[in-house]
Amino acid sequence: MYAEAWAHWRALNRMVTREGFTVARRAGPGVHPALKASLEVLGHLRLLGAELGLSPSARSRLRVPVRPSSSSAKLDAFLLKHGDDG
């Protein structure tokens, strides 16, 4: 989803760069629809980036439960039985 949103944002950004921020309307110049769409997609990118931990602050909020693997459990059982003297 993130890559697709990024591709949409890039395409919209290129369009705005090529055509300008405003468009001619009967009532006078108005904001280019691609600019509005690009800002909306940018907001989605920020939300997705936060969920995926794509910034240092977003990474600090991620909580990933750690399950011991079966090999870790076997090691713990071995150490309990035979000691941890090294």
C-alpha positions in Angstrom: 0.0 0.0 0.0 2.8 2.4 0.9 4.6 1.9 -2.5 1.3 2.4 -4.4 0.5 5.6 -2.5 4.1 6.9 -3.1 3.6 6.2 -6.8 0.3 8.2 -6.8 1.9 11.0 -4.9 4.8 11.2 -7.4 2.5 11.3 -10.4 0.3 14.0 -8.9 3.4 16.0 -7.8 4.8 15.8 -11.4 1.4 17.0 -12.7 1.3 20.0 -10.4 4.9 20.8 -11.2 4.2 20.7 -14.9 0.8 22.5 -14.8 1.1 24.8 -11.8 -0.7 25.2 -8.5 -3.8 26.9 -9.9 -6.2 26.3 -12.8 -8.4 28.7 -14.6 -12.1 28.6 -13.7 -15.1 30.7 -14.6 -15.0 32.4 -11.2 -11.2 33.0 -11.4 -8.1 31.0 -10.6 -8.6 28.0 -8.3 -6.4 25.4 -6.6 -5.4 22.6 -9.0 -7.3 19.4 -8.2 -4.1 17.4 -8.4 -2.6 19.6 -5.7 -5.5 18.8 -3.4 -5.2 15.1 -4.2 -1.5 15.2 -3.7 -1.9 16.7 -0.2 -4.5 14.0 0.6 -2.2 11.2 -0.5 0.7 12.8 1.4 -1.4 12.6 4.6 -2.0 8.9 3.9 1.7 8.4 3.4 2.4 9.9 6.8 -0.1 7.6 8.4 1.1 4.5 6.7 4.7 5.5 7.5 3.9 5.9 11.1 2.2 2.4 11.2 5.2 0.9 9.5 7.8 2.6 11.7 9.4 4.6 8.9 10.7 7.4 11.1 12.7 7.3 14.3 9.8 8.5 16.4 7.4 6.0 14.8 9.9 3.2 15.4 10.0 4.1 19.1 6.2 3.6 19.3 6.2 0.2 17.7 5.5 -2.7 20.1 6.4 -6.1 18.7 5.7 -9.1 20.9 8.7 -11.4 21.2 7.9 -15.1 21.3 10.7 -17.4 22.3 11.5 -19.7 19.5 11.5 -23.5 20.1 15.3 -23.5 19.9 15.4 -20.8 22.6 13.1 -22.8 24.8 15.3 -25.9 24.3 18.4 -23.9 25.3 16.7 -22.6 28.4 15.7 -26.1 29.4 19.2 -27.4 28.8 20.7 -24.6 30.9 18.3 -25.3 33.7 19.2 -28.9 33.7 23.0 -28.6 33.3 23.7 -25.2 34.8 25.0 -22.0 33.3 28.6 -22.2 34.5 30.1 -21.6 31.1 
